[in-house]
Amino acid sequence: MVVLKGMSAMIQNSKTQIQAVPWVNVALCQACDKCLARSICRSKALVQLDREEPPFVDGSRCYGCDLCIPACPFGAIGLNQ
């Protein structure tokens, strides 16, 4: 088993197991038109159905790279543990 430092994903036998899925704090989210966290998410796990509503994390798409967390300038994305 290999644990990748700085990431919440743990790789075991070529399969990814998510230890924690990021979440969006709607009180801090500004529902940006050009959400940096959404643009950096390679798995397209941050989904925004309406431009005036905050995005949410689709756990079935998220592979736990955690790049979205520091990408949000408002600190609206955290990590469920």
N, C-alpha and C positions, 0 to 999 in steps of 0.2 A: 504494500500500500504506500502511495506517495501523497503527502499533504503539501499543497502549494501554499507557500507563505504569502500573505497579503491578499488571499482570496478565500472565499467561504466554501468553495467547492472542494470536494475530496475525491480523488480519482482512485478507483479500485477495479481491477480487472477490466479496464477499458470502458467502464460505465461511470457516469457522473452521478454522485449522490449529493443533493443539496442539503447542507447543514442548516442554513438559514436563508430566508428569502427576504429581499429588501421590501420595504413598504413606504407608502407616501403619507406624510403627515399633512392632512388637508388644511390644518390651521396655518401651516407655514407655506404651503404651495401657492404660487402666484398664477398658476395655469398659463404659463408663458406661451405665446404663439410659436416661438422657436425654442422649445424646451431642450436645453443642452443635454440633459440626462437621457431623453428619448433619442436624440441624435447619436449619442455615443453607444447606445445599447445595440450590440451586434445581433442579439437574438430576438430583437423587437418585442421584448417582454413588457416594456412600458407602453401601455395602451391608453390612448386618450380618445374617447368616443365623441366628445363635444369640446370645441375649442375653449369654451368658457368654464369647463369643469376640470378638476385636477386629473392627471393620469392615474392609473393603477397598475400594479405589477401582476402580470399573468404568470402565476407560478409554474404552469405547465411549459412555458417557454424559457423561463429564467434558468440559466445554468450557473449562477452564483459567482460571476466574475467581480461583482461589486463596483464596477467602474461608474455606475450611475450615482453612487453615494457622494463622492467628491465632486462630481460634475454639476450638481445642483448648487447654484450660487446662494440659494436661500436656506440650505440645510434641511430641505423638506423630505429627503429620502433617508430612511434609517434602516436598521437591520433587526429583524425578529430573531431572537435567540432562544 
